[in-house]
């Protein structure tokens, strides 16, 4: 429901602002203010959720979404629009189910999901939720055309926008209702992690060369991966900041790059994006199997590395069709690693601090992704391929830094792998 609503609200909201005869500077200011408010909400959700419980925070954010959408439907005030969009999470994604688009829900949603399944099934759970989120977003994008359709039936365009905002409020209300029956451990008394139980079972069975490392990891700040919460947030912050710079070059400027480079319009680019969004759902079906074979960190590094290579190929692409195909393949490759990355972060984090890790580890990317569009836009006048090249440079740096930062900190479900492999080799010998 959240991904469905975000898909059409993200498209409709800027167009609604333009309908109010606001200047482009004012529209940009509203979007920027909403983004900063949204970033603050993300941090609050993660920190407060770890203290009082993720379920009440999830319900609270859903209620903010209801109020924000209703405020947009009932007021044309610019300040109200900025606050409503920020607190309502409009344009900030739908959390884990969005396939990587980070919104105010994810610091509460991801810890709840991670706590509900055994470690061996965690990546599969994130993959299935991501698949549903991507498909829901594809369906939600169709709703963005509702104002024009209602205008064709005799309603004013402004009335059509207001009805779309009301629909967004109803979606958020459904999120609240679905969240009400959720159950979670009492705050401050987290349920014993299935990962710790699995490691103890392996140690008792004699599969224990990694026992010392695992024990050290769980002893230090309760983090199964052996990294303290401070270390984990710091490394995630650095790698995500690099990725944010890259995304900022690519995301907002990609449509403009297609137009300048190949002379295509919104219809051609919109068709490509629709195909890309639909095909990006397919990798989620096999993401857990790839992670089980390569491991979470290697899966992220390999899929991101492949996506960077495909991205580099877009710069010299001779035609729009070739560039579009490379973009599609790049998105599919990148999607393969999203569930592994989300699952890994929750797997190596202290159960009591998962929300804080999810929120604070992501904040740097939210900041850096707002800087690079300005830089890229300024450079495009002299170097038209800067969105592609800039994204490839920073995303390549992110891939390398991620692997170096986490290659020696496996999640609980992978910590017995070397021991099991050694036992198999010994038996075969």
C-alpha positions in Angstrom: 0.0 0.0 0.0 2.8 2.4 0.8 4.7 1.8 -2.4 1.4 2.0 -4.4 0.6 5.4 -2.9 4.2 6.8 -3.1 4.4 5.9 -6.8 1.5 8.3 -7.8 2.0 10.9 -5.1 5.7 11.4 -6.1 4.5 12.2 -9.7 1.4 14.2 -8.9 2.8 16.4 -6.1 5.3 18.5 -8.2 2.7 18.9 -11.0 0.2 20.0 -8.4 2.6 22.7 -7.2 3.1 23.8 -10.8 -0.7 24.1 -11.1 -0.6 26.7 -8.3 1.4 29.0 -10.6 4.5 28.8 -8.4 7.8 29.6 -9.8 10.4 26.9 -10.5 12.5 28.3 -7.6 9.5 28.0 -5.2 8.7 24.5 -6.4 12.3 23.5 -5.8 12.3 25.1 -2.4 9.2 23.2 -1.4 10.7 19.9 -2.6 14.0 20.6 -0.8 12.2 21.6 2.5 10.1 18.5 2.3 13.2 16.3 1.7 15.0 17.7 4.8 11.8 17.3 6.9 11.6 13.7 5.6 15.2 13.0 6.5 14.6 14.2 10.0 11.5 12.0 10.2 13.6 9.0 9.1 16.1 9.6 11.9 13.3 10.1 14.5 11.6 6.9 13.4 14.8 4.8 13.7 15.8 6.2 17.1 12.4 6.4 18.7 11.4 3.0 17.3 14.3 1.3 19.1 13.2 2.9 22.4 9.4 2.5 22.4 8.9 -0.2 19.8 8.6 -0.3 16.0 4.9 -1.0 15.8 3.7 2.2 17.5 6.1 4.2 15.4 4.9 2.5 12.2 1.3 3.3 13.2 2.3 6.9 14.0 4.1 7.4 10.6 1.0 6.0 8.9 -1.2 8.6 10.7 1.2 11.3 9.6 0.7 10.1 6.0 -3.0 10.4 6.4 -2.8 13.9 7.9 -0.2 15.0 5.3 -2.3 13.9 2.3 -5.5 15.4 3.7 -3.6 18.7 4.3 -2.6 18.7 0.7 -6.1 18.0 -0.4 -7.5 20.8 1.7 -5.0 23.6 1.4 -3.0 25.4 -1.3 -0.6 27.1 1.2 3.0 26.7 0.2 4.3 26.2 3.8 1.5 23.6 4.4 2.6 21.8 1.2 6.2 21.6 2.3 5.4 20.4 5.8 2.8 17.9 4.6 5.0 16.4 2.0 7.9 16.0 4.5 5.9 14.5 7.3 3.9 12.4 4.9 7.0 11.0 3.3 5.9 12.0 -0.2 8.6 11.3 -2.7 10.8 9.5 -0.2 9.9 5.9 -1.1 8.0 3.1 0.6 10.7 1.5 2.7 11.8 -2.1 2.3 8.9 -2.9 0.0 9.9 -0.2 -2.4 12.9 -2.1 -3.6 15.4 0.4 -2.2 13.6 3.7 -2.1 14.0 4.9 1.3 11.1 6.5 3.1 10.1 7.2 6.7 8.7 3.6 7.2 11.8 1.6 6.6 13.7 2.2 9.9 10.7 0.6 11.6 9.7 -1.8 8.9 13.0 -3.5 8.3 13.7 -4.4 12.0 10.2 -5.8 12.3 10.7 -7.9 9.2 14.1 -9.1 10.3 12.8 -10.1 13.7 9.9 -12.1 12.2 12.0 -14.7 10.3 15.0 -17.0 10.9 18.4 -15.6 9.6 18.5 -18.2 6.8 15.1 -16.9 5.5 15.7 -13.2 6.0 17.0 -12.3 2.5 14.2 -14.3 1.0 11.7 -12.3 3.1 13.2 -9.0 2.0 13.2 -10.2 -1.7 9.5 -11.1 -1.6 8.6 -7.9 0.1 10.7 -6.0 -2.5 8.9 -7.8 -5.3 5.5 -6.8 -4.0 6.7 -3.2 -3.5 8.0 -2.9 -7.1 4.8 -4.4 -8.6 2.6 -2.1 -6.4 4.6 0.9 -7.5 4.2 -0.1 -11.1 0.4 -0.2 -10.5 0.5 3.0 -8.6 2.2 4.9 -11.4 -1.0 4.4 -13.4 -3.0 6.5 -10.9 -0.8 9.5 -11.7 -3.0 10.0 -14.8 -6.2 10.2 -12.8 -6.5 14.0 -12.6 -6.4 14.2 -16.4 -8.9 11.3 -16.7 -11.3 13.0 -14.3 -10.9 16.3 -16.1 -12.0 14.4 -19.3 -15.2 13.4 -17.3 -16.0 17.0 -16.5 -14.2 17.6 -13.2 -11.7 20.4 -12.8 -8.0 19.4 -12.8 -7.6 20.8 -9.3 -10.4 18.7 -8.1 -8.7 15.7 -9.7 -5.5 16.4 -7.8 -7.4 16.7 -4.5 -9.1 13.4 -5.1 -5.7 11.8 -5.7 -4.4 13.2 -2.4 -7.5 11.8 -0.7 -6.7 8.4 -2.2 -3.2 8.7 -0.8 -4.7 9.4 2.7 -6.9 6.2 2.3 -3.8 4.2 1.5 -2.0 5.5 4.6 -5.1 4.6 6.6 -4.9 1.0 5.3 -1.2 0.9 6.4 -2.3 1.9 9.9 -5.0 -0.7 10.0 -2.7 -3.4 8.8 -0.1 -2.4 11.4 -2.5 -2.6 14.4 -2.4 -6.4 14.9 1.4 -6.6 14.5 3.2 -8.1 17.5 6.8 -7.5 18.5 9.1 -8.1 21.5 8.7 -5.7 24.4 11.0 -2.7 24.0 14.3 -3.2 25.8 13.7 -7.0 26.0 14.2 -8.1 22.4 13.3 -11.6 21.4 16.4 -13.9 21.4 17.7 -13.8 17.8 17.4 -16.9 15.8 20.9 -16.2 14.6 22.3 -16.6 18.1 20.4 -19.9 18.5 21.7 -21.2 15.2 25.2 -20.3 16.0 24.9 -22.1 19.4 23.5 -25.2 17.7 26.4 -25.2 15.3 28.9 -24.8 18.1 27.3 -27.7 20.0 27.5 -29.8 16.8 31.3 -29.2 16.5 31.1 -26.8 13.6 33.0 -24.2 15.5 36.1 -22.6 13.9 34.1 -19.4 13.7 32.7 -19.8 17.2 35.1 -17.4 18.8 34.5 -14.7 16.2 30.7 -15.2 16.5 30.8 -15.0 20.3 32.9 -11.8 20.1 30.5 -10.3 17.6 27.4 -11.0 19.8 29.3 -9.9 22.9 30.3 -6.6 21.5 27.3 -4.3 21.5 25.1 -7.4 20.8 26.1 -7.2 17.1 26.2 -10.6 15.4 28.6 -9.4 12.7 31.3 -8.4 15.1 30.9 -4.7 14.5 29.8 -2.3 17.2 26.8 -0.2 16.4 29.0 2.9 16.1 31.3 1.1 13.6 28.4 -0.2 11.6 26.7 3.2 11.3 30.0 4.8 10.4 30.8 2.3 7.6 27.3 2.4 6.3 27.3 6.2 6.4 30.5 6.4 4.3 29.5 3.8 1.7 25.9 5.2 1.4 27.3 8.8 1.1 29.3 7.7 -2.0 26.2 6.0 -3.4 24.1 9.1 -2.7 26.5 11.2 -4.7 26.2 8.7 -7.6 22.4 8.5 -7.4 22.1 12.3 -7.3 24.0 12.5 -10.6 21.9 9.8 -12.2 18.3 10.0 -10.8 17.2 13.6 -11.3 19.2 14.2 -14.5 18.7 11.0 -16.4 15.6 12.1 -18.2 17.2 15.4 -19.1 20.3 13.5 -20.4 18.2 11.3 -22.6 16.6 14.4 -24.1 19.8 16.3 -24.7 21.8 13.3 -25.9 19.2 11.7 -28.2 16.5 14.3 -28.7 13.7 12.2 -27.3 10.7 13.4 -25.3 8.7 12.4 -22.3 6.7 9.8 -24.1 9.8 7.8 -25.2 11.5 8.1 -21.8 8.3 7.3 -19.9 7.9 4.1 -21.9 11.5 3.1 -21.1 11.0 3.8 -17.4 7.8 1.7 -17.4 9.6 -1.3 -18.9 12.6 -0.8 -16.6 10.3 -0.7 -13.5 8.5 -3.9 -14.5 11.6 -5.9 -15.4 13.3 -4.8 -12.2 10.8 -6.9 -10.3 12.1 -10.1 -11.8 15.5 -10.2 -10.0 13.8 -10.3 -6.7 12.6 -13.8 -7.4 16.2 -15.1 -7.5 18.0 -12.7 -5.2 17.9 -15.1 -2.2 19.4 -18.0 -4.2 22.2 -15.8 -5.4 22.9 -14.6 -1.9 22.9 -18.1 -0.6 25.6 -19.0 -3.2 27.8 -16.0 -3.0 27.1 -14.6 0.5 25.5 -11.2 1.2 28.6 -8.9 0.9 29.8 -10.6 -2.3 26.4 -10.5 -3.8 26.1 -6.7 -3.2 29.7 -6.2 -4.6 29.2 -8.3 -7.7 25.8 -7.0 -8.7 26.8 -3.4 -8.1 30.0 -3.9 -10.0 28.1 -5.3 -13.0 25.6 -2.4 -12.8 28.5 0.1 -12.9 30.0 -1.5 -16.0 26.6 -1.4 -17.8 26.2 2.2 -16.7 29.6 3.1 -18.2 28.5 1.6 -21.5 25.6 4.1 -21.7 28.0 7.1 -22.2 29.2 6.0 -25.7 25.9 4.4 -26.7 25.2 5.3 -30.4 21.4 5.3 -30.2 18.6 5.8 -27.7 17.6 2.2 -28.0 21.0 0.9 -27.1 21.2 3.3 -24.1 17.7 2.2 -23.0 18.7 -1.5 -23.1 21.8 -0.9 -21.1 19.8 1.1 -18.5 17.4 -1.8 -18.2 20.1 -4.4 -17.8 21.9 -2.1 -15.3 18.7 -1.7 -13.2 18.1 -5.5 -13.3 21.6 -6.2 -12.1 21.4 -3.6 -9.3 18.0 -5.0 -8.2 19.6 -8.4 -7.6 21.6 -7.0 -4.7 19.0 -4.8 -3.0 17.5 -7.6 -0.8 20.9 -8.8 0.2 22.0 -5.4 1.2 18.9 -4.7 3.3 19.0 -8.2 4.9 22.7 -7.9 5.6 22.3 -4.6 7.5 19.6 -6.0 9.7 21.5 -9.3 10.2 24.7 -7.8 11.5 23.1 -5.0 13.6 22.3 -5.3 17.3 18.6 -6.3 17.5 18.0 -3.4 19.9 19.5 -0.8 17.6 18.3 -2.0 14.1 16.1 1.0 13.6 18.9 3.4 14.6 21.3 1.7 12.2 18.8 1.7 9.3 18.1 5.4 9.8 21.5 6.9 10.6 23.3 4.7 8.2 21.2 6.1 5.4 21.1 9.8 6.3 24.4 10.6 4.6 23.1 9.4 1.2 20.0 11.5 1.6 22.2 14.6 2.1 24.8 13.8 -0.7 22.1 12.9 -3.2 20.7 16.4 -2.9 24.1 18.0 -3.7 25.3 16.2 -6.9 22.3 17.2 -9.1 23.3 20.9 -8.8 26.9 20.0 -9.7 25.9 17.7 -12.5 23.5 20.2 -14.0 26.1 22.9 -14.0 28.7 20.7 -15.7 26.3 19.4 -18.4 26.7 22.6 -20.4 30.3 21.6 -21.3 30.2 17.8 -20.7 26.9 16.3 -21.6 27.7 12.8 -20.2 28.5 14.0 -16.7 25.3 12.4 -15.2 26.5 8.9 -16.5 30.2 9.4 -15.8 29.6 11.0 -12.4 27.2 8.3 -11.3 29.6 5.5 -12.5 32.6 7.0 -10.6 30.8 7.4 -7.2 28.8 4.1 -7.5 32.1 2.3 -8.4 33.7 3.8 -5.3 30.7 2.7 -3.3 31.0 -0.8 -4.6 34.7 -1.1 -3.7 34.3 0.6 -0.3 31.3 -1.6 0.6 33.3 -4.8 0.0 36.3 -3.6 1.9 34.2 -2.4 4.8 32.2 -5.5 5.3 34.0 -8.5 3.8 35.2 -9.7 7.2 31.8 -9.2 9.0 29.5 -12.0 7.8 25.9 -12.1 9.0 24.9 -14.9 11.5 23.6 -17.3 8.8 27.0 -17.2 7.0 29.3 -17.5 10.0 29.2 -21.3 10.0 30.0 -21.6 6.3 33.8 -22.0 6.5 33.4 -24.7 9.2 30.9 -26.6 7.2 33.0 -26.4 4.1 36.0 -27.7 6.0 34.0 -30.6 7.3 32.9 -31.5 3.8 36.4 -31.3 2.4 37.7 -33.5 5.3 35.0 -36.1 4.7 35.7 -36.1 0.9 39.4 -36.5 1.6 
